[in-house]
């Protein structure tokens, strides 16, 4: 609650300070949920690879992340489109759960589509910094896809309706994106819903990350990889600071590009873990 109030209050501050507050929240409160990937990988890899399991996990994980960062430098707008599409799928599966593809698109698309519909100029300004490319207005594909999402959402609500809790959550998020700058509203979603929801799911899952059975243990388990992520960001800082318009812009580009780079292997690992659970459940029930 306190973090939410701080974020809302920061929207009244100058743009650069507002960005710094939001990005600090993303880094400190949002990134650690992805840093639990080591706890998810351990039960998958340790039985087969023993003591070298972490290297088997980390090398392809970091290699794939590096490819995503390289893609931002070579094809920034294509990478932006891919990042947004992956984010919709990732957020949707996390929020709606399996077996609900339309609900997943509706809920996962909300934090991506609403900034384009409600605050297109500010969203374009934000992602011009992230892509380090001129963006006087949002790309047509983003704007058009956001309207398609709005139509799909309206049809879904009319045809199926939404559970009271889901509808309430969507209304609160819509109000936040209407009232707050895009980065602040996204941060509220990311650190207030997405990250804790993911960590709670791991805590409640006795198979995916068996060593993480309380929120305290989840936080402690995330610290080593979280620290490594911070070190990687510090190492990349000089590359992004060159030609940047200041520290807030550099931090924005580093944070969101690294977030996207880590999201890709994060999703792949999660799908592998889910598939492995699906294979192990029938045998364990015999």
C-alpha positions in Angstrom: 0.0 0.0 0.0 2.8 2.4 0.9 4.6 1.7 -2.3 1.4 2.4 -4.3 0.9 5.7 -2.5 4.5 6.7 -3.2 4.1 5.8 -6.9 0.9 7.7 -7.2 2.4 10.8 -5.5 5.5 10.6 -7.8 3.2 11.2 -10.8 2.9 14.8 -9.6 6.7 15.3 -9.8 8.8 16.3 -12.8 9.0 13.6 -15.5 12.5 12.5 -14.8 12.0 12.1 -11.1 8.8 10.2 -11.7 10.6 7.9 -14.0 13.4 7.3 -11.4 10.8 6.4 -8.7 9.0 4.0 -11.0 12.1 2.3 -12.2 13.5 2.0 -8.7 10.3 0.1 -7.8 10.5 -2.1 -10.9 14.1 -3.0 -10.1 13.8 -3.6 -6.3 10.3 -5.1 -6.2 9.7 -6.4 -9.7 12.9 -8.0 -10.9 13.4 -10.4 -8.0 10.4 -12.5 -9.1 12.3 -13.4 -12.2 15.4 -14.1 -10.1 13.6 -17.1 -8.7 14.3 -18.9 -12.0 17.3 -20.6 -10.4 15.0 -22.1 -7.8 12.8 -23.4 -10.7 15.7 -24.7 -12.7 17.4 -26.6 -9.8 14.9 -29.5 -9.4 14.8 -29.9 -13.2 18.6 -29.9 -13.8 20.3 -31.0 -10.5 19.2 -34.6 -10.6 20.7 -35.0 -14.1 23.8 -32.7 -14.0 24.7 -32.7 -10.3 27.0 -29.9 -9.2 27.3 -28.3 -12.6 23.5 -27.8 -13.0 23.8 -24.0 -12.5 26.2 -23.6 -15.4 23.8 -25.7 -17.6 21.1 -23.3 -16.6 22.9 -20.0 -16.6 24.9 -20.3 -19.9 21.9 -20.7 -22.3 19.8 -18.4 -20.1 22.3 -15.5 -20.3 23.1 -16.3 -23.9 19.4 -15.9 -24.9 19.2 -12.7 -22.9 22.3 -11.4 -24.7 20.7 -12.1 -28.1 17.6 -10.1 -27.1 19.8 -7.2 -26.0 21.6 -7.4 -29.3 18.3 -7.4 -31.2 17.4 -4.1 -29.4 20.5 -2.5 -31.0 20.0 -3.9 -34.5 16.2 -3.9 -34.9 14.7 -1.8 -32.1 11.2 -1.4 -33.4 10.9 -5.1 -34.4 12.2 -6.1 -31.0 9.7 -3.7 -29.4 6.9 -5.4 -31.2 8.1 -8.8 -30.2 8.6 -7.7 -26.6 5.1 -6.4 -26.4 3.6 -9.5 -27.9 5.6 -11.7 -25.5 4.5 -9.5 -22.6 0.9 -9.9 -23.5 1.2 -13.7 -23.5 3.3 -13.8 -20.3 1.0 -11.5 -18.3 -2.1 -13.2 -19.6 -1.0 -16.7 -18.7 0.1 -15.5 -15.3 -3.2 -13.7 -14.6 -5.7 -16.0 -16.2 -4.1 -19.3 -15.8 -4.0 -22.2 -18.4 -7.0 -23.1 -20.6 -8.4 -19.6 -20.9 -6.8 -18.1 -24.1 -9.3 -15.3 -24.6 -9.2 -14.2 -21.0 -5.4 -14.4 -21.2 -5.4 -12.1 -24.2 -7.8 -9.7 -22.5 -6.0 -9.5 -19.2 -2.5 -9.7 -20.6 -3.2 -7.1 -23.2 -4.5 -4.5 -20.7 -1.2 -3.1 -19.6 0.0 -3.0 -23.2 -3.0 -1.7 -25.0 -4.4 0.9 -22.5 -1.3 3.2 -22.6 -1.6 3.3 -26.4 -5.3 4.2 -26.2 -5.3 6.6 -23.3 -1.9 8.3 -23.4 -0.4 7.7 -26.8 1.9 10.7 -26.8 3.5 9.9 -23.4 3.8 6.2 -24.4 5.6 7.2 -27.6 7.9 9.5 -25.7 8.7 6.7 -23.3 9.5 4.1 -25.9 11.5 6.5 -28.0 13.9 6.5 -25.1 13.8 2.7 -24.8 14.3 2.0 -28.5 16.7 5.0 -28.8 14.8 5.8 -32.1 12.7 8.8 -33.1 9.1 8.1 -32.3 7.0 11.3 -32.8 3.9 9.1 -32.4 3.1 5.5 -31.7 3.6 3.0 -34.5 0.4 2.3 -36.4 0.6 -1.4 -35.6 0.5 -0.7 -31.8 -2.4 1.7 -32.1 -4.3 -0.7 -34.4 -3.7 -3.7 -32.2 -4.8 -1.8 -29.1 -8.1 -1.1 -30.8 -8.5 -4.8 -31.7 -7.8 -5.6 -28.0 -10.5 -3.1 -27.0 -13.0 -4.8 -29.3 -12.0 -8.3 -28.1 -12.4 -7.2 -24.5 -15.8 -5.7 -25.1 -17.0 -8.9 -26.8 -15.6 -11.1 -24.0 -17.2 -9.0 -21.3 -20.6 -9.1 -23.1 -20.5 -12.7 -24.1 -18.9 -14.4 -21.1 -18.7 -11.7 -18.4 -15.9 -11.6 -15.9 -15.7 -12.8 -12.3 -16.3 -10.0 -9.8 -12.7 -10.1 -8.7 -11.3 -10.1 -12.2 -13.6 -7.2 -13.3 -12.7 -5.2 -10.2 -9.0 -5.7 -10.9 -9.4 -4.6 -14.6 -11.4 -1.5 -13.5 -8.7 -0.5 -11.0 -6.0 -1.0 -13.6 -7.9 0.9 -16.3 -8.4 3.9 -13.8 -4.7 3.8 -13.0 -3.7 4.0 -16.7 -6.2 6.8 -17.2 -5.0 8.8 -14.3 -1.3 8.2 -14.2 1.6 8.4 -16.6 2.2 5.1 -18.5 5.4 4.1 -16.7 3.9 4.7 -13.2 0.7 2.8 -14.1 2.6 -0.1 -15.5 4.8 -0.2 -12.4 1.8 -0.4 -10.2 0.6 -3.4 -12.2 4.1 -5.0 -12.3 5.1 -4.7 -8.7 1.5 -4.8 -7.2 0.0 -7.7 -9.1 2.3 -9.5 -11.6 5.5 -10.0 -9.5 3.8 -11.0 -6.2 1.3 -13.2 -8.0 4.2 -15.1 -9.6 6.0 -15.5 -6.3 2.9 -16.7 -4.5 2.2 -19.2 -7.2 5.7 -20.7 -6.7 5.3 -20.7 -2.9 2.0 -22.7 -3.3 3.4 -25.1 -5.9 5.2 -28.0 -4.1 6.8 -29.3 -7.3 8.0 -26.4 -9.4 10.2 -24.9 -6.7 10.1 -27.2 -3.7 12.6 -25.2 -1.7 10.5 -22.1 -1.9 7.5 -22.7 0.4 7.2 -19.2 2.1 7.5 -15.7 0.8 10.5 -15.1 3.0 12.3 -18.1 1.4 11.3 -16.8 -2.0 12.9 -13.5 -1.3 16.0 -15.1 0.0 16.2 -17.5 -2.9 16.0 -14.6 -5.4 18.9 -12.6 -3.9 21.9 -14.2 -5.6 20.5 -14.0 -9.2 19.0 -10.6 -8.4 22.5 -9.4 -7.4 23.9 -10.8 -10.6 21.3 -9.0 -12.6 22.2 -5.7 -10.9 25.8 -6.3 -11.7 25.0 -6.9 -15.3 23.0 -3.7 -15.5 25.9 -1.8 -14.0 28.2 -3.3 -16.5 26.0 -2.3 -19.4 25.5 1.3 -18.1 28.4 2.9 -19.9 27.2 1.5 -23.2 23.8 2.9 -22.8 24.9 6.2 -21.2 26.8 7.1 -24.4 24.7 9.5 -26.3 21.9 9.4 -23.7 20.0 12.5 -22.6 20.7 11.9 -18.9 20.6 9.3 -16.1 16.8 8.8 -16.0 16.8 8.1 -19.8 19.8 5.7 -19.4 18.1 3.9 -16.5 14.9 3.6 -18.5 16.6 2.1 -21.5 18.8 -0.3 -19.5 15.9 -1.4 -17.2 13.3 -2.1 -19.9 15.7 -3.7 -22.3 17.1 -5.9 -19.6 13.6 -6.7 -18.4 12.7 -7.9 -21.9 15.9 -9.8 -22.3 15.3 -11.7 -19.1 11.6 -12.2 -19.8 12.3 -14.5 -22.9 14.3 -17.2 -21.1 12.0 -16.7 -18.0 9.0 -17.7 -20.1 10.7 -20.6 -21.7 11.9 -22.0 -18.4 8.4 -21.7 -17.0 6.9 -23.5 -20.0 9.5 -26.3 -19.6 8.7 -26.6 -15.9 5.0 -26.8 -16.6 5.5 -29.4 -19.2 7.8 -31.4 -16.9 5.1 -31.3 -14.2 2.5 -32.5 -16.7 4.8 -35.5 -17.6 5.5 -36.4 -13.9 2.0 -36.2 -12.5 0.6 -39.3 -14.2 3.6 -41.4 -13.2 3.5 -40.1 -9.6 -0.2 -41.0 -9.4 0.3 -44.6 -10.3 
